[in-house]
Amino acid sequence: LVIAAVPNLLAAVVEDEPAVLSKDSDARRLLDWWLERPPVDGEDGAEERADVSEELGRAPLFETIQGDRAGALDALRRTKVYIASYVGMWIGPDDGEPPHSLDRAVLHVAEGASRPRQLELIKRLTGRSVSDVTRAAEQLQARRRVARGLVPKPTVHHFPGVAHVHDISALVGKDRKLRAALGPGEIGLIDASRSVALVFRDGVRVTSVALEVLPPIVVAVESTNISSRRKKLRSDSAIARRVQELADRLVRRLVDGGKAALLTATQKRKIASAMLAGVVLADHDSADDLPLFETTAGDWRSMAAVRGQHKRFGDVWSVFDLRCTDLPVHARRHVFRLSAEDGECLAEAKLSPVDATEELRLDAAVRRNRSRPRLESIGLSPQEEQGALSLEELSPNGALEMRGVVAPLIPGTPAVAGLRLSRGHVLLGEHEDPCDWPTRAVIDAPGVSPNRTWSGADKDNALFVSVCEGVRGASERALDRLVPLPSGVPAVQRIRKTSCDAAGVDVAVRGALWAAPTIGPPEVRVVDADGLRELRVDSAAADLPLRGTLYVDAPASSDAAEKIAVDAYRGMLHGMGRRLAKAWHPLVAAHVIHGLALGLIHTGELPADDNWPLGLPEPIGPETVGAWLSGAAGVVWVVTRVQVERVERAFVVRSGGPNSDHPWFVDDGSIAARTLRQHLGARARPWLPAPAPAPAPAPAPAPAPIPAPVPVPVPAPVPVPVPVPATVADRLGCLLREAGISATVFPVAGKRRRMVRRGTDYLQPPPAGVIVPIELAEKHPLVRAVAEALDAGDPRAEAALDLLAARVIGALRRVQDLPGGYELDALIGLLAARLDPP
């Protein structure tokens, strides 16, 4: 009976004094007991208890924040029961303002010790969880107090540098969530590094909080949601997200209102950063066209322009220095002033930002190099011409459009070797010498590509490679003209880089060498860094019968010329050996014999050939000659051509007696035979035939009177003929040396107006012991007339040669600035050579 009476008792309490059930009282303890007790056997508890619980849930047991009383079910919002600890006069909606959900019953549950029991009672009466809306209620009431003028509205007008201030309510519009989160206040843009929230309570500013919001703004709000102890709100906090949304609305309002042009440079940069970060103007129709990105030129470009840079160039140039004013060379290239964070955003958008600091420095160098004055002419300076050995003019030829001058340099010249290159008369700087011989080249090639800074050419460009090849070829042609190749010589070799490599010479050597018409010491001019000299007599080249000129890019202490001469003569010997195998030639054979004697070539390196008419009883070959020269054959008997013609070969062989054990050498008087006999030395013994047997003595007649002896005249001694030089140049050199002039005459091919010319780099006047190089024009009329007289055996040829020598002496004085006494002494010496008896 007692249990059954409890519901009626609780109903009576609700009707008389419902507040007792929400307090600590006997009635409350009875209510708790009844709600917590388990059902008794036989009691129809479930349905009855549900009816009682619903009736109690509707009963006004609780106070509300609106100031009246309500049941727990009256505060139910869908699945939650609204409670709040807000204390204060509740301000309802204005006329025409739709009621807020918080204007309905919200149970007041104060903070304190009784709060848990209150919350437990609400959950048991409703069977639902609770939601504390204290902050929202405070925000709603704060906004209404400001709207009614009960407290001043929070403002940002006194914040330094604020601009474009807007009322939060105007930006929020009908967005209740945003309105409830922020409350009344203002927002504006600021020229600062971060955003700031000014928090007001009842019209009084209580704190300021830093916000991670872009662009930097200042917002003043009447808010209880922000604690006065907070100094910073992260971007992921609820308040920061709401303020970020509000900042986005502010920027959109400015853009849509046509006020983007009124933004300061800092505000534009910050809005651009916010747009790149994706927190403002996302999906805005005109966002890509807003001029928010500053360039180093001082103008502003849009996001579409940024994307256009990437599309055109494949990257976006940017600098982090906001004061940078450097401009790119390319007229359509822009350089944007961005922050490091902006660059990261561009990289995430796959727009390939590049720090253009170094590129701008290179572009500045390009402008400096392009502004240099254009070259008026393409040629060498007077100082450069003084150091030139020869000049080679280049003109456009085919696909290689280049022109200029190429000059191989004199050894030891102070001029700087290298390539001065220009492009359409715009100087592209100095480049390394592309030639093997030190060369100065001045070239203009309109099609060559410049390097990054226009300080030189792009060395990887195919046209630049072609220019270098053309310069190398021109340098070699100019060097070849210095030493024309003679005709009618046994062998000749042009000295080039391959010759240096073959001889193991690490310095540049150029020129030409050829086999001399006689076997004797070399007559080779060597022009090196110290001047003119001849091949050293104490070297391996001292016995080489060579003629020619060598230019050596090294001091006189270098032995490069001697090494080149030895290797070149060895190569000539191989060629002459092959030539000799085809046809007999005495001079060629003389050189081969000389090479075998010097050990420069071996018989195994020569073709097999047994057609040399120098042996008996049959011709011989290089293998036999090599054995003679090595001494393996012992004594070699020498038979003259006259003896061979007078004596039958069989008789010669048979009558040799003990001499037949030795080889036989026919000295036919040729240069080959003379050379072989010279190298055989004492081992070449003249053969004398055995005397004929004496006849039997006749009977002696009677002695006759002995007449007086008749004196027999003694014949005058026959002078030994001296070998006559083969050419006018050689004979002229002999006459000059007889006249006391230490000179060597070099024949020069080609037609010249001047008969004689001094050699290169000759010191004036010539000191004692110095050989004077003289170049004699072979095609000069006077020289040609003397040569023809000598060839025809004209008895006047010797006198004509004397006159030619006298004229050369006079010409030598004029071209070499010799004193008059020098010429007179030379002429007297020439006459003395003719007048002295032999």
C-alpha positions in Angstrom: 0.0 0.0 0.0 2.8 2.4 0.8 4.6 1.9 -2.5 1.3 2.3 -4.4 0.8 5.6 -2.6 4.1 7.2 -3.6 3.0 8.3 -7.1 0.0 10.1 -5.6 2.2 11.7 -2.9 4.7 12.9 -5.5 1.9 14.3 -7.6 0.6 16.2 -4.6 4.0 17.7 -4.0 4.3 18.8 -7.6 1.0 20.5 -7.5 1.6 22.3 -4.2 5.4 23.0 -4.2 7.3 21.5 -7.2 10.5 23.3 -6.4 11.0 21.1 -3.4 11.7 18.1 -5.7 14.7 19.9 -7.3 16.2 20.7 -3.9 17.8 18.6 -1.1 14.6 17.7 0.7 12.7 14.7 2.0 10.5 14.9 -1.1 13.5 14.8 -3.4 14.9 11.8 -1.5 11.5 10.1 -1.9 11.6 10.8 -5.6 15.1 9.5 -6.0 14.2 6.3 -4.1 11.1 5.7 -6.2 13.0 6.2 -9.5 15.9 4.0 -8.4 14.0 1.1 -6.7 13.5 -2.2 -8.6 10.0 -3.3 -9.3 8.3 -5.5 -6.7 6.8 -8.9 -7.6 3.2 -8.6 -8.6 3.5 -4.8 -9.2 2.5 -3.4 -12.6 5.6 -1.2 -12.4 6.8 -0.6 -15.9 3.8 1.2 -17.4 3.0 3.0 -14.2 6.5 4.2 -13.6 6.7 5.5 -17.3 3.5 7.5 -16.8 4.8 8.9 -13.5 8.2 9.8 -15.0 6.6 11.6 -17.9 4.3 13.5 -15.6 7.2 14.4 -13.4 9.2 15.4 -16.6 6.5 17.8 -17.5 6.2 19.2 -14.0 7.9 22.6 -13.5 10.5 21.3 -11.2 13.4 23.5 -12.5 14.2 27.1 -12.9 15.1 28.4 -16.4 17.6 31.0 -17.5 14.6 33.0 -18.8 13.5 33.5 -15.2 10.4 31.1 -15.0 10.0 27.4 -14.2 9.8 24.5 -16.6 9.8 20.8 -16.8 12.8 18.8 -17.9 11.0 17.7 -21.1 10.2 21.3 -21.9 14.0 21.9 -22.4 14.4 19.0 -24.8 15.8 19.9 -28.2 15.7 16.8 -30.3 18.0 14.4 -28.5 19.5 16.9 -26.0 18.1 18.7 -22.9 19.4 22.3 -22.9 20.9 23.5 -19.6 22.9 26.5 -18.8 24.5 28.2 -15.8 23.8 31.7 -17.2 22.6 34.2 -14.6 21.1 37.5 -15.5 18.1 39.3 -16.9 17.0 37.5 -20.1 16.5 39.9 -23.1 14.1 38.4 -25.6 14.0 39.1 -29.3 13.1 42.5 -30.7 10.0 43.1 -32.6 10.2 41.5 -35.9 13.2 39.4 -34.9 12.6 35.7 -35.1 13.0 34.0 -31.7 16.2 32.2 -31.0 16.2 28.5 -30.0 17.6 29.7 -26.7 14.5 31.8 -26.1 12.7 28.6 -25.3 13.1 26.9 -22.0 16.7 26.3 -21.0 17.0 24.7 -17.5 19.2 26.6 -15.1 21.8 24.3 -13.5 24.1 26.3 -11.4 27.7 25.4 -10.8 28.4 23.8 -7.5 28.0 20.7 -5.4 24.4 20.1 -6.3 25.0 20.2 -10.0 25.7 16.5 -10.4 22.5 15.5 -8.6 20.5 18.0 -10.8 22.0 16.6 -14.0 21.3 13.0 -12.8 17.6 13.9 -12.1 17.2 15.5 -15.5 18.6 12.4 -17.2 16.3 10.1 -15.2 13.2 12.1 -15.9 13.9 12.5 -19.6 16.1 9.5 -20.4 18.2 11.9 -22.5 21.7 13.5 -22.2 22.1 17.2 -21.5 23.9 20.0 -23.5 25.4 23.0 -21.7 24.6 26.1 -23.8 25.9 28.6 -21.3 28.4 30.2 -23.8 25.8 30.5 -26.5 23.3 32.1 -24.1 25.9 34.6 -23.0 26.7 35.4 -26.6 23.1 35.9 -27.5 22.4 38.1 -24.5 25.6 40.2 -25.2 24.5 40.7 -28.8 21.1 41.8 -27.7 22.5 44.1 -25.1 24.6 45.8 -27.7 21.6 45.9 -30.1 19.4 47.5 -27.5 22.1 50.0 -26.6 22.5 48.7 -23.1 26.3 48.4 -23.5 28.6 50.0 -26.1 29.4 48.0 -29.2 33.0 46.7 -29.4 35.0 48.7 -32.0 38.4 48.5 -33.7 38.6 52.2 -34.8 41.3 52.9 -32.2 43.5 50.0 -33.3 46.7 51.3 -35.1 46.6 51.0 -38.9 43.1 49.5 -39.2 41.3 49.9 -42.5 38.2 48.8 -44.3 36.3 48.3 -41.1 33.0 46.4 -41.3 30.3 45.5 -38.8 30.3 41.8 -38.0 26.6 41.6 -38.2 26.6 43.0 -41.7 29.1 40.4 -42.8 27.4 37.5 -40.9 24.0 38.1 -42.3 21.6 35.3 -41.6 24.4 32.8 -40.6 23.2 32.1 -37.0 26.1 29.9 -36.2 28.6 32.5 -37.1 26.6 35.2 -35.3 26.3 33.1 -32.2 30.0 32.3 -32.2 31.3 35.8 -32.6 28.7 38.1 -31.2 28.5 41.8 -32.0 31.6 43.8 -33.0 33.7 45.0 -35.9 36.4 43.7 -38.2 39.1 45.4 -40.3 42.3 44.8 -42.2 45.6 45.8 -40.6 49.2 46.1 -41.8 50.6 43.6 -39.4 52.2 40.2 -39.4 49.3 38.5 -37.5 45.7 38.9 -36.6 44.4 40.1 -33.3 41.0 39.6 -31.5 39.9 42.3 -29.0 37.6 40.7 -26.5 35.0 42.9 -24.7 32.7 42.0 -21.8 29.7 44.3 -21.2 31.3 46.9 -23.4 34.7 46.9 -21.7 37.8 45.5 -23.4 39.2 42.7 -21.2 41.9 41.2 -23.3 43.5 40.8 -26.8 44.3 37.5 -28.3 46.6 36.6 -31.2 44.9 34.7 -34.0 46.3 32.5 -36.8 44.1 34.1 -39.4 44.9 35.3 -42.9 45.0 38.0 -44.1 45.9 39.9 -40.9 42.8 41.4 -39.4 41.7 42.9 -36.1 38.3 41.9 -34.8 36.5 43.3 -31.8 33.8 41.1 -30.3 31.5 41.0 -27.2 32.3 37.5 -26.4 32.4 35.2 -23.4 33.7 32.4 -25.5 37.3 33.7 -25.3 38.9 33.4 -21.9 40.6 36.5 -20.6 43.6 34.4 -19.8 44.2 33.2 -23.4 47.0 34.9 -25.4 46.8 33.1 -28.7 44.3 31.0 -30.5 45.5 28.4 -33.0 44.1 28.2 -36.5 42.3 24.9 -35.7 40.4 26.3 -32.7 36.7 26.9 -33.1 36.9 30.6 -32.6 39.8 31.0 -35.0 37.9 29.0 -37.7 34.9 31.4 -37.3 37.1 34.5 -37.4 38.8 33.0 -40.6 35.5 32.6 -42.2 34.6 36.2 -41.2 37.9 37.4 -42.7 37.0 35.6 -46.0 33.7 37.4 -46.0 35.4 40.7 -45.4 37.8 40.2 -48.4 34.9 39.1 -50.6 33.0 42.2 -49.6 35.9 44.4 -50.6 36.4 42.6 -53.9 32.8 42.5 -54.8 32.5 46.2 -53.8 35.3 47.2 -56.2 37.5 48.3 -53.4 40.5 46.0 -54.2 42.3 49.0 -55.8 42.2 50.8 -52.4 44.2 48.1 -50.7 47.7 49.0 -49.6 50.7 47.0 -50.8 51.0 45.1 -47.6 47.2 44.3 -47.6 47.5 43.0 -51.1 50.4 40.8 -50.3 48.6 39.4 -47.2 45.5 38.8 -49.2 47.5 37.1 -51.9 49.2 34.9 -49.2 45.8 34.0 -47.8 44.5 33.2 -51.3 47.5 30.9 -52.0 46.9 29.2 -48.6 43.3 28.6 -49.7 41.6 30.4 -46.8 40.1 33.3 -48.7 38.4 33.8 -52.1 38.2 30.0 -52.6 36.1 29.4 -55.8 35.5 33.1 -56.2 34.7 33.9 -59.8 37.1 36.9 -60.1 39.8 35.7 -57.7 42.2 34.8 -60.5 41.9 38.2 -62.0 42.7 40.2 -58.9 46.0 42.1 -59.1 47.4 40.9 -55.8 50.9 39.7 -56.7 53.6 42.4 -56.8 56.5 42.2 -59.2 60.0 43.6 -58.9 59.0 46.1 -61.6 56.5 47.6 -59.1 53.3 46.5 -60.8 50.7 44.0 -59.7 49.7 40.9 -61.5 46.9 38.4 -61.0 47.0 34.7 -60.2 46.2 34.1 -63.8 49.4 35.8 -64.7 51.3 33.6 -62.3 49.9 30.5 -64.0 50.7 32.1 -67.3 54.4 32.4 -66.3 54.5 28.7 -65.5 52.8 27.8 -68.7 55.2 29.9 -70.8 58.5 29.3 -69.0 57.9 26.1 -67.0 58.5 27.9 -63.7 57.7 31.0 -61.7 60.5 33.4 -60.7 60.2 34.9 -57.2 62.3 36.7 -54.6 61.8 36.9 -50.9 63.3 40.5 -50.7 60.3 42.9 -50.8 62.7 45.7 -51.7 64.2 44.0 -54.7 63.8 46.0 -58.0 66.0 43.9 -60.3 64.3 43.1 -63.6 64.7 40.1 -65.9 66.1 40.4 -69.4 63.2 38.6 -71.0 60.4 41.1 -71.7 57.7 38.7 -70.8 59.2 37.3 -67.7 57.9 38.6 -64.3 59.6 38.2 -61.0 57.1 38.1 -58.0 57.9 39.3 -54.5 56.7 36.5 -52.3 57.2 35.1 -48.8 58.7 31.7 -48.2 55.3 30.5 -47.2 53.9 31.7 -50.5 56.6 29.8 -52.4 55.6 26.6 -50.5 52.0 27.2 -51.5 53.0 27.6 -55.2 55.0 24.5 -55.0 52.1 22.6 -53.6 50.0 23.9 -56.5 52.7 22.5 -58.9 53.6 26.0 -60.2 57.4 25.4 -59.7 58.5 28.5 -57.9 62.2 29.4 -58.3 64.3 31.7 -56.2 65.4 34.1 -58.9 68.1 36.0 -56.9 70.9 34.3 -58.8 69.1 34.5 -62.1 68.5 38.2 -61.7 72.2 38.7 -61.0 73.0 36.9 -64.2 70.5 39.0 -66.1 72.2 42.1 -64.7 75.4 40.8 -66.2 73.6 40.2 -69.5 72.5 43.9 -69.6 76.0 45.1 -68.9 77.5 42.9 -71.6 74.8 43.9 -74.1 75.3 47.6 -73.5 79.0 47.4 -74.4 79.7 49.4 -77.6 79.6 47.5 -80.8 82.8 46.7 -82.6 83.5 49.0 -85.4 85.8 46.5 -87.2 86.7 42.9 -87.0 90.5 42.7 -87.0 93.7 42.7 -85.0 95.1 45.6 -83.1 98.5 47.0 -84.1 100.0 45.4 -81.1 98.5 42.0 -82.0 99.7 42.3 -85.6 103.3 42.8 -84.4 103.2 39.4 -82.8 101.8 37.6 -85.8 103.8 35.1 -87.9 101.2 35.1 -90.7 97.6 36.2 -91.3 94.6 34.3 -92.6 91.5 36.2 -93.6 88.2 34.4 -93.1 85.0 35.2 -95.0 81.5 33.7 -94.9 81.6 30.3 -96.5 78.5 28.1 -96.9 76.6 27.3 -93.7 79.3 28.8 -91.5 78.6 32.5 -91.5 81.8 33.9 -89.9 84.5 36.3 -90.9 87.6 37.7 -89.3 91.4 37.3 -89.0 93.4 34.3 -87.7 97.1 35.0 -86.9 99.5 32.3 -85.6 101.9 34.0 -83.2 105.7 34.3 -83.3 107.2 32.0 -80.6 107.8 33.9 -77.4 105.6 36.9 -78.5 104.0 38.8 -75.6 100.7 38.9 -77.5 98.0 36.9 -75.8 96.7 33.9 -77.7 93.0 33.3 -77.7 89.7 33.8 -79.6 87.9 37.1 -79.4 84.4 36.3 -80.5 81.5 38.6 -81.4 78.0 38.1 -82.5 76.8 40.7 -85.0 79.6 43.1 -83.8 78.4 42.6 -80.2 81.4 41.4 -78.2 81.1 38.0 -76.6 84.3 38.1 -74.7 87.6 36.2 -74.9 87.8 32.5 -75.2 90.6 30.0 -74.9 92.8 29.5 -77.9 91.2 26.6 -79.9 94.4 26.0 -81.9 97.3 23.7 -81.2 99.8 26.5 -82.2 99.4 29.7 -80.2 97.1 31.8 -82.3 95.3 35.1 -82.0 91.9 35.0 -83.7 89.2 37.8 -84.0 86.0 36.3 -85.4 82.4 37.6 -85.8 79.8 34.8 -86.1 76.2 36.1 -86.3 74.7 32.7 -85.6 76.7 31.7 -82.6 74.7 31.4 -79.4 75.8 33.4 -76.3 76.1 31.9 -72.9 73.9 32.8 -70.0 75.5 36.2 -69.3 76.5 37.1 -72.8 80.1 37.2 -71.6 81.0 34.5 -74.1 79.6 31.9 -76.4 77.7 28.8 -75.5 80.5 26.2 -75.7 78.0 23.4 -76.2 76.5 25.0 -79.2 77.3 23.2 -82.5 78.0 26.5 -84.3 80.6 27.4 -81.7 82.3 24.1 -82.2 82.3 24.7 -86.0 83.8 28.2 -85.4 86.7 26.6 -83.4 87.3 24.0 -86.1 87.4 26.8 -88.7 89.9 28.8 -86.7 92.1 25.8 -86.2 92.1 25.1 -89.9 92.9 28.7 -90.8 95.8 28.7 -88.3 97.3 25.6 -89.9 96.9 27.1 -93.4 98.6 30.3 -92.3 101.5 28.2 -90.8 101.8 26.1 -94.0 102.3 29.3 -96.1 105.4 30.2 -94.0 107.4 27.3 -95.4 106.5 26.4 -99.0 107.2 22.9 -100.0 110.0 22.5 -102.6 109.7 20.4 -105.7 112.1 17.8 -107.0 113.4 16.7 -103.6 113.6 13.0 -102.6 111.2 13.4 -99.7 109.3 16.1 -97.8 107.3 16.2 -94.7 105.0 18.9 -93.4 105.3 19.2 -89.6 102.0 19.3 -87.8 100.5 18.2 -84.5 100.6 14.5 -85.6 104.3 14.9 -86.1 104.8 16.2 -82.6 102.7 13.4 -81.2 104.7 10.8 -83.1 108.0 12.3 -81.9 106.9 12.5 -78.3 107.2 16.3 -78.3 104.9 18.1 -75.9 105.4 21.6 -77.4 104.0 23.0 -80.6 106.3 22.6 -83.6 105.3 23.6 -87.2 107.1 24.0 -90.5 108.5 21.7 -93.1 111.5 19.5 -93.7 112.8 17.8 -96.8 115.7 15.5 -97.8 118.7 17.5 -99.0 120.1 17.1 -102.5 123.5 16.2 -101.0 124.5 14.0 -98.0 125.9 16.4 -95.5 125.1 18.4 -92.3 121.6 19.8 -91.9 120.7 23.3 -93.0 117.5 23.8 -91.0 116.4 27.1 -89.6 114.9 26.9 -86.2 112.8 29.9 -85.0 112.0 29.6 -81.3 111.2 31.9 -78.4 114.8 33.1 -78.2 115.2 33.9 -81.9 116.8 32.2 -84.9 119.2 29.2 -84.7 120.2 26.0 -86.4 119.9 22.4 -85.3 122.4 21.6 -82.6 125.6 20.0 -83.7 125.8 18.0 -80.5 122.4 16.3 -81.0 121.2 13.3 -82.8 120.1 15.6 -85.6 123.7 16.8 -86.4 124.2 14.2 -89.2 120.8 14.5 -90.8 120.9 15.7 -94.5 117.8 17.9 -94.1 116.7 21.3 -95.3 113.8 23.3 -94.1 112.4 25.6 -91.4 110.9 24.8 -88.0 108.9 27.0 -85.7 109.1 25.9 -82.1 106.9 27.4 -79.4 109.5 26.9 -76.7 112.8 28.5 -75.7 116.1 27.6 -77.3 116.9 25.2 -74.5 114.2 22.8 -75.8 115.3 19.9 -77.9 111.9 19.7 -79.6 113.3 20.7 -83.0 116.0 18.0 -82.9 113.5 15.3 -81.9 111.1 16.4 -84.7 114.0 16.3 -87.2 115.1 12.8 -86.3 111.5 11.5 -86.3 110.7 13.2 -89.6 113.8 12.0 -91.3 113.1 8.5 -90.1 109.6 8.7 -91.7 111.2 10.0 -94.9 113.5 7.1 -95.0 110.6 4.6 -94.9 109.0 6.4 -97.7 112.2 6.6 -99.8 112.8 2.9 -99.1 109.4 2.1 -100.7 110.2 4.4 -103.6 113.6 2.7 -104.1 111.9 -0.7 -104.3 110.0 0.5 -107.4 112.9 2.2 -109.2 116.6 2.9 -108.7 117.4 6.5 -107.8 120.9 7.3 -106.6 120.0 10.2 -104.4 117.2 8.3 -102.8 119.5 5.3 -102.3 122.1 7.6 -100.8 119.6 8.8 -98.1 118.6 5.2 -97.4 122.3 4.1 -97.0 122.9 7.1 -94.8 119.9 6.2 -92.6 121.1 2.6 -92.3 124.5 3.8 -91.3 123.1 6.1 -88.6 120.8 3.4 -87.3 117.7 5.4 -88.0 116.2 2.6 -90.1 116.9 -1.1 -90.2 116.9 -3.5 -93.1 113.9 -5.3 -91.8 111.9 -2.1 -92.1 112.7 -1.8 -95.9 111.0 -3.7 -98.7 113.0 -6.7 -100.1 114.9 -5.3 -103.1 118.0 -6.8 -104.9 118.2 -4.3 -107.8 120.8 -1.9 -106.5 123.6 -1.8 -109.2 126.3 -1.5 -106.6 127.5 -5.1 -106.3 129.3 -7.9 -108.2 128.8 -10.4 -109.6 125.1 -9.4 -109.3 123.0 -6.4 -108.0 122.6 -6.2 -104.2 119.9 -4.9 -101.9 119.4 -3.2 -98.6 120.0 -6.4 -96.6 123.5 -6.8 -98.2 124.3 -3.1 -97.7 123.2 -3.3 -94.1 125.6 -6.3 -93.5 128.5 -4.3 -95.1 127.8 -1.3 -92.9 127.6 -3.4 -89.8 131.0 -4.9 -90.5 129.7 -8.4 -90.7 131.1 -8.8 -94.2 134.6 -7.6 -93.3 136.5 -6.0 -96.1 134.6 -4.9 -99.1 136.5 -4.7 -102.4 135.8 -1.6 -104.4 135.7 -1.8 -108.2 135.3 1.3 -110.3 133.0 1.4 -113.3 136.0 1.7 -115.6 137.4 -1.5 -114.2 134.1 -3.3 -114.7 133.9 -2.1 -118.3 137.5 -3.1 -119.0 137.6 -6.5 -117.4 135.2 -9.2 -118.0 133.2 -10.1 -115.0 134.3 -13.7 -115.0 137.9 -12.6 -115.1 137.4 -10.3 -112.2 135.9 -13.0 -110.2 138.4 -15.7 -111.3 141.5 -13.5 -111.0 140.6 -12.3 -107.6 142.6 -15.0 -106.0 142.3 -14.7 -102.3 140.2 -11.5 -102.7 137.3 -13.5 -104.0 136.3 -14.4 -100.5 135.2 -10.8 -99.9 132.1 -9.0 -101.3 132.5 -6.7 -104.3 131.3 -3.1 -104.4 131.0 -1.2 -107.7 131.8 2.5 -107.2 130.0 3.9 -110.2 130.6 7.5 -109.1 127.0 8.2 -108.1 126.1 9.9 -104.9 124.8 6.6 -103.6 128.2 4.9 -104.2 130.0 7.9 -102.6 127.8 7.8 -99.5 128.3 4.0 -99.1 132.1 4.2 -99.6 132.2 7.1 -97.1 130.4 5.0 -94.4 132.4 1.9 -95.1 135.6 3.8 -94.4 138.8 1.7 -94.2 136.8 -1.5 -94.9 136.3 -0.3 -98.5 139.5 -1.3 -100.2 140.3 -0.6 -103.9 140.8 -3.7 -106.0 143.9 -3.9 -108.2 144.1 -6.7 -110.8 147.2 -9.0 -110.7 150.0 -7.9 -113.1 150.3 -9.8 -116.5 153.2 -12.4 -116.7 156.5 -11.0 -118.1 157.6 -12.4 -121.6 160.7 -14.6 -122.0 164.0 -12.6 -122.3 165.4 -12.3 -125.9 169.1 -12.8 -126.6 171.1 -9.8 -125.7 172.4 -7.8 -128.7 175.8 -6.2 -128.8 176.0 -3.2 -126.5 175.2 0.0 -128.2 176.5 3.4 -127.2 174.4 4.9 -124.5 173.0 8.2 -125.7 172.8 11.1 -123.4 169.5 11.1 -121.4 166.8 13.2 -122.8 164.9 15.1 -120.1 161.3 14.1 -119.8 158.9 17.0 -119.0 157.1 16.5 -115.8 153.4 17.0 -116.3 151.7 19.6 -114.2 149.7 18.1 -111.3 146.1 17.7 -112.2 143.9 19.5 -109.6 141.4 17.3 -107.8 138.0 18.2 -108.9 135.8 19.6 -106.1 132.1 18.6 -106.2 130.1 21.4 -107.5 126.9 22.2 -105.6 123.8 21.2 -107.5 121.8 24.5 -107.3 122.4 28.2 -107.8 121.5 28.7 -104.1 124.1 26.2 -102.9 126.8 27.6 -105.2 125.9 31.2 -104.2 126.2 30.2 -100.5 129.7 28.8 -101.2 130.8 32.1 -102.9 129.4 34.2 -100.0 131.3 32.1 -97.5 134.5 32.5 -99.6 133.8 36.3 -99.4 133.8 36.0 -95.6 130.0 36.1 -95.1 128.7 33.3 -92.9 125.5 32.8 -94.8 123.1 30.1 -95.8 121.0 30.6 -99.0 117.5 29.2 -99.0 115.7 28.9 -102.4 112.2 30.2 -102.2 109.5 29.3 -104.7 107.1 31.8 -106.1 107.5 34.9 -108.1 109.0 37.9 -106.3 110.0 41.4 -107.2 112.9 41.3 -104.7 115.7 38.9 -105.5 117.0 38.5 -102.0 115.5 38.9 -98.6 116.8 38.4 -95.1 115.5 35.7 -92.9 113.1 36.1 -89.9 114.2 37.4 -86.5 117.8 38.2 -87.5 119.9 40.5 -85.2 121.4 43.5 -86.9 124.4 43.7 -87.6 125.3 40.0 -87.5 127.7 39.1 -84.7 130.7 36.9 -85.3 129.8 33.3 -85.8 126.1 33.9 -86.6 124.9 32.4 -89.9 123.0 34.9 -92.0 119.8 33.3 -93.5 119.2 34.6 -97.0 116.1 33.8 -99.0 116.7 33.7 -102.8 113.8 34.0 -105.2 114.2 31.1 -107.6 112.0 32.8 -110.3 113.8 36.1 -110.3 115.0 36.9 -113.9 118.6 37.2 -112.9 118.6 34.0 -110.8 116.9 32.1 -113.5 119.4 33.3 -116.2 122.4 32.2 -114.1 120.8 28.8 -113.5 120.1 28.3 -117.2 123.8 29.2 -118.0 125.0 26.7 -115.5 122.8 24.0 -116.8 123.9 24.7 -120.4 127.6 24.6 -119.5 128.1 28.2 -120.7 131.7 29.3 -120.0 130.4 32.6 -118.9 128.3 31.0 -116.1 131.1 31.3 -113.5 131.5 35.0 -114.2 127.8 35.5 -114.1 127.7 33.7 -110.7 130.3 36.1 -109.4 128.3 39.1 -110.5 125.2 37.5 -108.8 127.2 37.1 -105.6 128.3 40.7 -105.8 124.7 41.9 -106.3 123.5 39.8 -103.4 126.2 41.3 -101.2 125.0 44.8 -102.1 121.3 43.8 -101.6 122.2 42.2 -98.3 123.6 45.5 -97.1 120.4 47.4 -98.1 117.9 45.0 -96.6 119.9 44.4 -93.4 121.1 48.0 -92.8 124.7 46.9 -92.7 127.5 49.5 -92.6 129.3 50.4 -95.9 132.5 48.9 -94.7 130.9 45.5 -94.3 129.9 45.5 -98.0 133.4 46.6 -99.1 135.1 44.0 -97.0 132.8 41.3 -98.5 133.5 42.4 -102.1 137.3 42.4 -101.5 137.0 38.9 -100.1 135.1 37.8 -103.2 137.8 39.2 -105.5 140.6 37.7 -103.3 139.0 34.3 -103.7 139.2 34.7 -107.5 142.7 36.2 -107.7 144.5 33.9 -105.3 146.2 31.0 -107.1 144.7 27.6 -106.4 
